[in-house]
Amino acid sequence: MEEKTLKRNLIFNTVGNAVYYLSQWVITGWLVQKLSGEQGAYNAGLLSTAATIANMFIGLAGFGMRNYQVSDLSGTVSDSAYVASRWATVGVSSLMALIYSLIMGYGGKGQQFWCILFFLIYKMMEPFTDVWHGILQKAERMDIIGIAYAGRGFLSVAVFAASMLLTRNVAASLFFLTASSVAFCILFDLRKTAPFWQRSAVSFHSVAGLLLQCLPLAVHTFLNGVSTNLPKVYLEQTLGTEEMGIFNLVNSPVLILQVGIAYLFAPFITHFTHRLEEKDRKGFLHLAGIVCGIVLAAGLLGVLGCALFGKWGLNFLYHDERVTAHAGLLYPMILCVVFSCFSVLLCMLNTILRNMAGLLISNVLELVVAQVISVPMIRRYGMAGTSIATTVILAVQCVCLVSWGLYGLRKQTKEEVKEN
């Protein structure tokens, strides 16, 4: 029964998230470029910059709580406390994102600021509903999560396309996109979660205690988001909005691969947790090896796909010589995706191991590396330097996390090893 449930959750969760993030590419890449005429690359740059700012703070909004919540099998913290905490984290992170935008000078760029504001609210629906999805995952109902993401994805594409056709304005289209997403989350996600949500009274002390417990995870996810998105911020600041748009148009199809792999990990969280509770070190490592094999296989398929169809695919999607001319960017982007997926996996495993020190140390290292190499790489290699810098940042993090993770695993399974 457990295997059947795992397969169902894998299929629904992976397909649903793939549909949702495919819709993100359709919106931020294909649709905005197709419906903007000669302004396609520039409008794509506006949207890409807004997405980058949002992605830097979305981790803080989630507070790194999903893996903690799902692995809390004993129910130490109530569902209502998890939900209540999310109001605070989303509000604070949204405010920080807007302040950062003003500091970076986007406040004086009219349409760019409104794009950032509306897209930020749209993306904040992800961490906002994520806490409800954690409740569903603990109830082994990730099929509902998959359906929710797929439905929101289809709705997003339809609303954004209709809005662009009617208004020909990116900021206005993002406003309608955001409004429809908020409505969907309330009418579907919340309603479907209600039967599994064990409501209880919530005190300030319980919420504050939860936030304090997850603070290391929050700092980790925030610094992780900042470090991996800094190269793109510097790309826009160094080369300009149009170049940012071209980079995003080339990169968007590749991100579908990354998201598909990353969300494949989610159903394994409880299984890794059970292996750890049983002090089954070999089983834990075996399961990790399987997931790593999936990542490598997907990466090789991605390289093969780029070699066979990369340039043709970009031309087919965009019919823009400025984009097609940069097909060579696909290869460093694929490498970046592989390391990004390893990073997601290793962060998840270290969270399960409650290895907060390792996570934070890896974040400090990657933030330092990001600050040091991003601009020089972009100046030397142009747009490709963005992917190269991000890959180096992620590689440094992965080496650190592997070392700390193995140490933590040996420590927590030491008792079992002695008995054998």
C-alpha positions as CSV (number, residue, x, y, z in Angstrom):
1,M,0.0,0.0,0.0
2,E,2.9,2.3,0.8
3,E,4.5,1.7,-2.6
4,K,1.1,2.4,-4.3
5,T,0.6,5.6,-2.4
6,L,4.2,6.7,-3.2
7,K,3.7,6.1,-6.9
8,R,0.4,8.0,-6.9
9,N,2.0,10.9,-5.1
10,L,5.0,10.9,-7.4
11,I,2.8,11.0,-10.5
12,F,0.4,13.7,-9.4
13,N,2.9,15.9,-7.7
14,T,5.5,15.8,-10.5
15,V,2.9,16.2,-13.3
16,G,1.0,18.9,-11.5
17,N,4.1,20.9,-10.7
18,A,5.5,20.4,-14.2
19,V,2.3,21.9,-15.6
20,Y,2.4,24.8,-13.2
21,Y,6.1,25.6,-14.0
22,L,5.5,25.0,-17.6
23,S,2.9,27.7,-17.4
24,Q,5.5,30.0,-15.8
25,W,7.7,29.6,-18.8
26,V,4.8,30.1,-21.2
27,I,4.0,33.4,-19.3
28,T,7.5,34.8,-18.7
29,G,9.0,33.5,-21.9
30,W,6.8,32.5,-24.8
31,L,3.6,34.6,-24.2
32,V,5.2,37.8,-23.2
33,Q,7.6,37.6,-26.2
34,K,4.9,36.6,-28.7
35,L,2.3,39.2,-27.6
36,S,4.8,42.1,-27.2
37,G,5.9,42.6,-30.9
38,E,9.2,44.4,-31.2
39,Q,9.3,44.9,-27.4
40,G,9.4,41.1,-26.8
41,A,12.9,40.9,-25.5
42,Y,12.6,44.1,-23.4
43,N,9.2,43.0,-21.9
44,A,10.7,39.6,-21.2
45,G,13.5,41.4,-19.3
46,L,11.0,43.4,-17.3
47,L,9.2,40.1,-16.3
48,S,12.5,38.3,-15.7
49,T,13.8,41.0,-13.4
50,A,10.5,40.9,-11.4
51,A,10.8,37.1,-11.2
52,T,14.4,37.3,-10.0
53,I,13.5,39.8,-7.2
54,A,10.6,37.6,-6.1
55,N,12.7,34.4,-6.2
56,M,15.3,36.0,-3.9
57,F,12.7,36.5,-1.1
58,I,10.3,33.6,-1.7
59,G,12.5,31.3,0.3
60,L,12.2,33.6,3.3
61,A,8.4,33.6,2.9
62,G,8.3,29.8,3.1
63,F,10.7,30.0,6.1
64,G,12.2,26.7,5.1
65,M,9.3,25.1,6.9
66,R,7.9,22.6,4.4
67,N,10.5,19.8,5.0
68,Y,10.3,20.5,8.8
69,Q,6.5,20.4,8.7
70,V,6.2,17.2,6.7
71,S,8.9,15.4,8.8
72,D,7.1,16.4,12.0
73,L,5.3,13.1,12.1
74,S,4.5,13.2,15.8
75,G,2.6,16.5,15.4
76,T,4.8,18.4,17.8
77,V,3.5,21.6,16.3
78,S,-0.2,22.0,15.4
79,D,-1.5,22.6,11.8
80,S,-3.0,25.9,12.9
81,A,0.3,27.1,14.2
82,Y,2.0,26.3,10.9
83,V,-0.7,28.2,9.0
84,A,-0.7,31.2,11.4
85,S,3.1,31.5,11.1
86,R,2.8,31.8,7.3
87,W,0.9,35.1,7.5
88,A,3.9,36.7,9.3
89,T,6.6,35.2,7.1
90,V,4.9,36.2,3.8
91,G,4.2,39.7,5.0
92,V,7.7,40.4,6.2
93,S,9.4,38.9,3.1
94,S,7.1,40.8,0.8
95,L,8.0,44.1,2.5
96,M,11.7,43.3,2.4
97,A,11.5,42.5,-1.4
98,L,9.8,45.9,-2.1
99,I,12.4,47.7,0.0
100,Y,15.2,45.9,-1.8
101,S,13.6,46.9,-5.2
102,L,13.7,50.5,-4.1
103,I,17.3,50.3,-2.9
104,M,18.3,48.8,-6.3
105,G,16.7,51.8,-8.1
106,Y,13.6,50.1,-9.5
107,G,11.3,52.5,-7.8
108,G,12.0,55.1,-10.3
109,K,11.4,52.8,-13.3
110,G,7.6,53.1,-13.4
111,Q,6.5,49.9,-15.2
112,Q,9.3,47.8,-13.8
113,F,8.3,48.6,-10.2
114,W,4.7,47.7,-10.9
115,C,5.8,44.4,-12.6
116,I,7.8,43.6,-9.5
117,L,4.9,44.4,-7.1
118,F,2.3,42.4,-8.9
119,F,4.5,39.4,-9.8
120,L,5.7,39.4,-6.2
121,I,2.2,39.0,-4.9
122,Y,1.5,36.3,-7.5
123,K,4.6,34.3,-6.5
124,M,3.8,34.7,-2.8
125,M,0.8,32.5,-3.3
126,E,3.3,29.6,-3.6
127,P,4.7,29.8,0.0
128,F,1.2,30.9,1.2
129,T,-0.4,27.7,-0.1
130,D,2.7,25.6,0.6
131,V,1.7,25.3,4.3
132,W,-1.7,23.9,3.3
133,H,0.1,21.5,1.0
134,G,2.2,20.4,3.9
135,I,-0.9,19.3,5.7
136,L,-2.1,17.4,2.6
137,Q,1.3,15.7,2.2
138,K,1.3,14.4,5.7
139,A,-2.1,13.0,5.0
140,E,-0.6,11.3,1.9
141,R,-2.9,13.3,-0.4
142,M,-0.3,14.9,-2.8
143,D,-2.7,14.1,-5.6
144,I,-4.7,17.2,-4.5
145,I,-1.5,19.2,-4.5
146,G,-0.7,18.2,-8.1
147,I,-4.2,19.0,-9.2
148,A,-4.0,22.4,-7.5
149,Y,-0.8,23.4,-9.2
150,A,-2.0,22.1,-12.6
151,G,-5.3,24.1,-12.3
152,R,-3.5,27.2,-11.2
153,G,-1.1,26.8,-14.2
154,F,-3.8,26.6,-16.8
155,L,-5.7,29.5,-15.3
156,S,-2.6,31.6,-15.2
157,V,-1.8,31.1,-18.9
158,A,-5.4,31.8,-19.9
159,V,-5.7,35.0,-17.8
160,F,-2.3,36.4,-18.8
161,A,-2.9,35.7,-22.5
162,A,-6.3,37.4,-22.5
163,S,-5.0,40.3,-20.5
164,M,-2.1,40.9,-22.8
165,L,-4.3,40.7,-25.9
166,L,-6.7,43.3,-24.4
167,T,-4.3,45.7,-22.7
168,R,-0.9,45.1,-24.4
169,N,0.6,46.1,-21.1
170,V,2.7,43.8,-19.0
171,A,2.0,45.4,-15.6
172,A,-1.8,45.4,-16.2
173,S,-1.7,41.8,-17.3
174,L,0.2,40.9,-14.2
175,F,-2.5,42.6,-12.1
176,F,-5.2,40.4,-13.5
177,L,-2.9,37.3,-13.3
178,T,-2.4,38.0,-9.6
179,A,-6.1,38.5,-8.9
180,S,-7.0,35.2,-10.5
181,S,-4.3,33.3,-8.7
182,V,-5.4,34.6,-5.3
183,A,-9.0,33.7,-6.0
184,F,-8.0,30.1,-7.1
185,C,-6.0,29.5,-4.0
186,I,-8.8,30.5,-1.7
187,L,-11.6,28.6,-3.7
188,F,-9.6,25.4,-4.4
189,D,-6.5,25.0,-2.3
190,L,-8.0,26.1,1.0
191,R,-11.3,24.3,0.4
192,K,-9.6,21.0,-0.4
193,T,-7.2,21.3,2.6
194,A,-10.0,22.0,5.1
195,P,-11.0,18.3,5.7
196,F,-7.5,17.4,6.7
197,W,-6.7,20.5,8.7
198,Q,-6.9,19.8,12.4
199,R,-7.8,23.3,13.6
200,S,-6.9,24.3,17.1
201,A,-6.4,27.5,19.2
202,V,-3.1,29.3,18.4
203,S,-1.2,31.3,20.8
204,F,1.5,33.9,20.1
205,H,3.9,31.7,22.1
206,S,3.4,28.7,19.9
207,V,3.8,30.6,16.7
208,A,6.9,32.4,18.0
209,G,8.3,29.1,19.2
210,L,7.8,27.6,15.7
211,L,9.4,30.5,14.0
212,L,12.4,30.4,16.4
213,Q,12.8,26.7,15.7
214,C,12.7,27.2,12.0
215,L,14.8,30.4,12.0
216,P,18.0,28.6,10.9
217,L,16.0,27.1,8.0
218,A,14.6,30.5,7.1
219,V,18.1,32.1,7.1
220,H,19.3,29.1,5.0
221,T,16.5,29.4,2.4
222,F,16.8,33.2,2.2
223,L,20.6,33.2,1.8
224,N,20.3,30.3,-0.7
225,G,17.8,32.3,-2.8
226,V,19.9,35.5,-2.7
227,S,23.1,33.7,-3.6
228,T,21.7,31.8,-6.6
229,N,19.8,34.8,-7.9
230,L,22.5,37.4,-7.5
231,P,24.2,36.6,-10.8
232,K,21.0,37.4,-12.6
233,V,20.6,40.7,-10.7
234,Y,24.1,41.6,-11.7
235,L,23.4,40.5,-15.3
236,E,20.5,43.0,-15.5
237,Q,22.5,45.7,-13.8
238,T,25.7,45.1,-15.9
239,L,24.3,44.3,-19.4
240,G,20.8,45.8,-19.4
241,T,17.1,44.8,-19.4
242,E,17.0,43.5,-23.0
243,E,20.0,41.2,-22.4
244,M,18.3,40.0,-19.2
245,G,15.2,39.2,-21.4
246,I,17.2,37.2,-24.0
247,F,18.9,35.2,-21.2
248,N,15.5,34.5,-19.7
249,L,14.0,33.4,-23.0
250,V,16.9,30.9,-23.6
251,N,16.9,29.7,-20.0
252,S,13.1,29.3,-19.5
253,P,12.7,26.0,-21.3
254,V,15.7,24.6,-19.4
255,L,14.0,25.6,-16.1
256,I,11.2,23.2,-16.9
257,L,13.7,20.3,-16.5
258,Q,15.0,21.7,-13.2
259,V,11.6,22.1,-11.7
260,G,10.4,18.7,-12.9
261,I,13.4,17.0,-11.2
262,A,13.3,19.1,-8.0
263,Y,9.6,18.4,-7.3
264,L,10.2,14.7,-7.9
265,F,12.1,14.8,-4.6
266,A,9.2,15.9,-2.4
267,P,7.4,12.6,-2.0
268,F,10.7,11.0,-0.8
269,I,10.9,13.2,2.3
270,T,8.9,11.0,4.5
271,H,10.7,7.9,3.3
272,F,14.1,9.4,4.1
273,T,12.7,10.3,7.5
274,H,11.6,6.7,8.1
275,R,15.0,5.4,7.1
276,L,16.6,7.8,9.6
277,E,14.2,6.8,12.4
278,E,15.0,3.2,11.8
279,K,18.8,4.1,11.8
280,D,19.0,2.5,8.4
281,R,22.1,4.2,7.1
282,K,22.5,1.9,4.0
283,G,18.8,2.4,3.1
284,F,19.2,6.2,3.5
285,L,22.3,6.3,1.2
286,H,20.7,3.9,-1.3
287,L,17.6,6.1,-1.6
288,A,19.9,9.1,-2.0
289,G,21.9,7.3,-4.7
290,I,18.7,6.5,-6.6
291,V,17.7,10.2,-6.7
292,C,21.2,11.3,-7.7
293,G,21.0,8.8,-10.6
294,I,17.8,10.3,-11.7
295,V,19.3,13.8,-11.7
296,L,22.4,12.7,-13.7
297,A,20.3,10.8,-16.2
298,A,18.0,13.9,-16.7
299,G,21.1,16.1,-17.2
300,L,22.5,13.8,-19.9
301,L,19.2,13.7,-21.6
302,G,19.1,17.5,-21.4
303,V,22.6,17.8,-23.1
304,L,21.5,15.4,-25.8
305,G,18.3,17.3,-26.4
306,C,20.2,20.6,-26.7
307,A,22.7,19.1,-29.1
308,L,19.9,17.7,-31.3
309,F,17.2,20.3,-31.0
310,G,18.6,23.3,-29.1
311,K,18.9,25.9,-31.8
312,W,15.9,24.6,-33.8
313,G,13.8,24.6,-30.6
314,L,14.6,28.2,-29.8
315,N,13.9,29.3,-33.3
316,F,10.6,27.3,-33.3
317,L,9.5,28.9,-30.0
318,Y,10.5,32.5,-30.5
319,H,11.3,33.2,-34.2
320,D,13.8,35.8,-32.9
321,E,17.3,35.8,-34.3
322,R,18.6,37.6,-31.2
323,V,17.5,34.6,-29.1
324,T,18.5,31.8,-31.4
325,A,22.0,33.3,-31.8
326,H,22.6,32.5,-28.1
327,A,21.7,28.8,-28.3
328,G,25.2,28.0,-27.0
329,L,24.0,29.3,-23.6
330,L,21.9,26.1,-23.2
331,Y,24.9,23.9,-22.3
332,P,26.1,25.9,-19.3
333,M,22.5,26.3,-18.3
334,I,22.0,22.5,-18.3
335,L,25.1,22.1,-16.1
336,C,23.7,24.7,-13.8
337,V,20.4,22.8,-13.6
338,V,22.2,19.6,-12.6
339,F,24.0,21.3,-9.7
340,S,20.9,23.1,-8.7
341,C,19.0,19.8,-8.4
342,F,21.8,18.3,-6.3
343,S,21.7,21.4,-4.1
344,V,17.9,21.0,-3.6
345,L,18.4,17.3,-2.7
346,L,21.3,17.9,-0.3
347,C,19.5,20.8,1.4
348,M,16.5,18.5,1.9
349,L,18.6,15.7,3.3
350,N,20.4,18.0,5.7
351,T,17.1,19.4,6.8
352,I,15.8,16.0,7.6
353,L,19.1,15.3,9.5
354,R,18.4,18.7,11.3
355,N,21.9,19.7,10.3
356,M,21.3,23.5,10.6
357,A,25.0,24.3,11.1
358,G,26.0,22.7,7.8
359,L,23.2,24.5,5.9
360,L,24.2,27.9,7.3
361,I,27.9,27.4,6.7
362,S,27.2,26.4,3.1
363,N,25.1,29.5,2.7
364,V,27.8,31.8,3.9
365,L,30.3,30.2,1.6
366,E,28.0,30.5,-1.5
367,L,27.1,34.1,-0.7
368,V,30.8,35.0,-0.5
369,V,31.5,33.2,-3.7
370,A,28.5,34.9,-5.4
371,Q,29.7,38.4,-4.4
372,V,33.2,37.7,-5.6
373,I,32.8,36.0,-8.9
374,S,29.4,37.1,-10.4
375,V,30.4,40.4,-12.0
376,P,33.8,39.3,-13.2
377,M,32.3,36.2,-14.8
378,I,29.6,38.3,-16.5
379,R,32.0,40.9,-17.8
380,R,34.3,38.2,-19.2
381,Y,31.8,35.6,-20.6
382,G,28.7,37.8,-21.1
383,M,25.4,36.1,-20.5
384,A,27.1,32.7,-20.2
385,G,29.0,34.1,-17.2
386,T,25.7,34.2,-15.3
387,S,25.2,30.4,-15.6
388,I,28.9,29.7,-15.0
389,A,28.9,31.8,-11.8
390,T,25.8,30.1,-10.5
391,T,27.2,26.7,-11.2
392,V,30.4,27.5,-9.2
393,I,28.3,28.9,-6.4
394,L,26.2,25.7,-6.3
395,A,29.2,23.4,-6.5
396,V,30.8,25.0,-3.5
397,Q,27.5,24.6,-1.6
398,C,27.2,20.9,-2.6
399,V,30.7,20.0,-1.5
400,C,30.0,21.5,1.9
401,L,26.6,19.9,2.3
402,V,27.9,16.4,1.3
403,S,30.6,16.6,4.0
404,W,28.3,17.8,6.7
405,G,25.5,15.4,5.7
406,L,27.7,12.3,5.8
407,Y,29.0,13.4,9.3
408,G,25.4,13.9,10.5
409,L,24.2,10.6,9.1
410,R,27.0,8.6,10.7
411,K,26.4,10.3,14.0
412,Q,22.6,9.6,14.0
413,T,23.0,6.0,12.8
414,K,26.0,5.2,15.0
415,E,24.0,3.1,17.4
416,E,22.7,0.8,14.7
417,V,26.2,0.3,13.2
418,K,27.5,-0.8,16.6
419,E,24.8,-3.4,17.0
420,N,25.7,-4.9,13.7
